Amino acid sequence: MTEAIGHKPIKYTPVELGEAFETYKTSRLSRTKKVYDKRLKQVIEIEYDLPTTLISFCCFLGIHRDTLNSYKNEHSGYSDIIKNIYAECESDLVDKALGFQQHAGFTELILTNAHGYIKKQEIEHSGDLEIIVKKPE
């Protein structure tokens, strides 16, 4: 344990946090599961990697995501490593979605809620616009 931020003691130094993230990423690799292959008409084993996410990393550390954010926002020595962790989690999610290893809707949800992505539409209109409201009879 190192110095405190506010009144909360810090559980990890920036170096320990980086090492813990590497251990966490390794723990997500090379899982196997059994699935039914319709073409072969039999159960087969497939290998897959779990996605790296901020929330599962925080669970791995035994801290709340708000604690990780307070490390980043309240102590300059943590900013780079935590921003790198965010970027690696984000990249892993996108790569798995683009490689069809993970559902795109699930990826969009995580990117929106955990990484601040915004789904935005802009509509441009020129000319007159007539709105007709009909009352029910």
C-alpha positions as CSV (number, residue, x, y, z in Angstrom):
1,M,0.0,0.0,0.0
2,T,1.3,3.4,-0.9
3,E,0.3,7.0,-0.1
4,A,-3.4,8.0,0.2
5,I,-5.6,10.0,-2.1
6,G,-7.9,12.0,0.0
7,H,-8.7,9.6,2.8
8,K,-8.5,6.4,0.8
9,P,-5.2,4.4,0.8
10,I,-3.9,3.5,-2.6
11,K,-3.6,-0.3,-3.1
12,Y,-1.3,-0.3,-6.1
13,T,1.6,1.8,-7.3
14,P,1.5,2.7,-11.0
15,V,4.0,-0.1,-11.8
16,E,2.0,-2.6,-9.8
17,L,-1.1,-1.5,-11.6
18,G,0.5,-2.1,-15.0
19,E,1.8,-5.5,-13.9
20,A,-1.6,-6.5,-12.5
21,F,-3.2,-5.5,-15.9
22,E,-0.7,-7.8,-17.8
23,T,-1.6,-10.6,-15.4
24,Y,-5.3,-9.9,-15.9
25,K,-5.0,-9.9,-19.7
26,T,-3.2,-13.3,-19.6
27,S,-5.9,-14.7,-17.4
28,R,-8.5,-13.9,-20.1
29,L,-6.7,-16.0,-22.8
30,S,-7.2,-19.5,-24.2
31,R,-10.5,-20.6,-22.7
32,T,-12.4,-23.6,-24.1
33,K,-16.0,-24.4,-24.3
34,K,-18.2,-27.1,-25.9
35,V,-20.6,-26.1,-28.6
36,Y,-22.9,-28.0,-31.0
37,D,-21.7,-27.8,-34.6
38,K,-24.9,-28.1,-36.8
39,R,-22.8,-28.9,-39.9
40,L,-20.9,-31.7,-38.2
41,K,-23.9,-32.7,-36.1
42,Q,-21.7,-33.1,-33.0
43,V,-20.4,-31.3,-30.0
44,I,-17.0,-29.8,-30.5
45,E,-14.6,-27.8,-28.3
46,I,-13.6,-24.3,-29.4
47,E,-11.0,-22.0,-28.0
48,Y,-11.7,-18.3,-27.3
49,D,-10.5,-15.4,-25.4
50,L,-12.6,-13.4,-22.9
51,P,-12.7,-9.7,-23.7
52,T,-10.7,-7.3,-21.5
53,T,-13.1,-4.8,-19.9
54,L,-12.6,-2.1,-17.3
55,I,-15.2,-3.6,-15.0
56,S,-13.7,-7.1,-15.0
57,F,-10.2,-5.7,-14.5
58,C,-11.5,-3.8,-11.4
59,C,-13.1,-7.0,-10.1
60,F,-9.8,-8.8,-10.7
61,L,-8.1,-6.1,-8.6
62,G,-10.8,-6.0,-5.9
63,I,-11.5,-2.3,-6.4
64,H,-14.5,-0.4,-7.7
65,R,-14.3,1.4,-11.1
66,D,-14.7,4.7,-9.3
67,T,-11.5,4.0,-7.4
68,L,-9.6,3.4,-10.6
69,N,-11.0,6.7,-12.0
70,S,-10.0,8.5,-8.8
71,Y,-6.5,7.2,-9.2
72,K,-6.4,8.6,-12.7
73,N,-8.1,12.0,-11.9
74,E,-6.6,12.8,-8.5
75,H,-3.0,11.6,-8.8
76,S,-0.9,12.5,-11.9
77,G,1.4,9.5,-11.5
78,Y,-1.4,7.2,-12.4
79,S,-2.8,9.0,-15.4
80,D,-0.7,7.5,-18.2
81,I,-1.0,3.9,-17.0
82,I,-4.7,4.1,-16.5
83,K,-5.3,5.8,-19.8
84,N,-3.3,3.0,-21.4
85,I,-5.5,0.4,-19.7
86,Y,-8.6,2.2,-20.9
87,A,-7.2,2.2,-24.5
88,E,-6.2,-1.5,-24.4
89,C,-9.7,-2.5,-23.1
90,E,-11.3,-0.3,-25.8
91,S,-9.1,-1.8,-28.5
92,D,-9.7,-5.3,-27.4
93,L,-13.5,-4.8,-27.5
94,V,-13.4,-3.3,-31.0
95,D,-11.0,-5.9,-32.4
96,K,-13.2,-8.8,-31.1
97,A,-16.4,-7.2,-32.5
98,L,-14.8,-6.6,-35.9
99,G,-13.5,-10.2,-35.9
100,F,-17.0,-11.5,-35.1
101,Q,-15.8,-13.0,-31.8
102,Q,-18.2,-10.8,-29.9
103,H,-21.6,-9.3,-30.5
104,A,-21.4,-5.8,-32.0
105,G,-24.5,-4.6,-29.9
106,F,-22.7,-5.8,-26.7
107,T,-19.6,-3.9,-27.8
108,E,-21.5,-0.8,-28.5
109,L,-23.2,-0.9,-25.1
110,I,-19.8,-1.2,-23.3
111,L,-18.1,1.5,-25.4
112,T,-21.0,3.8,-24.7
113,N,-21.2,3.2,-21.0
114,A,-17.6,2.6,-20.0
115,H,-15.6,4.6,-22.6
116,G,-17.9,7.6,-23.3
117,Y,-18.8,6.9,-26.9
118,I,-21.9,8.8,-28.1
119,K,-24.2,7.6,-30.7
120,K,-25.0,10.9,-32.5
121,Q,-27.1,11.7,-35.5
122,E,-27.2,15.1,-37.2
123,I,-30.0,16.0,-39.5
124,E,-29.7,19.0,-41.8
125,H,-32.7,20.5,-43.4
126,S,-33.2,23.4,-45.7
127,G,-36.4,24.9,-47.1
128,D,-39.9,25.1,-45.6
129,L,-41.2,22.5,-43.2
130,E,-44.9,21.9,-42.9
131,I,-46.3,19.9,-40.0
132,I,-49.8,18.6,-40.1
133,V,-51.5,17.4,-37.0
134,K,-54.7,15.4,-37.4
135,K,-57.1,15.1,-34.5
136,P,-58.7,11.7,-34.0
137,E,-62.3,11.8,-35.0
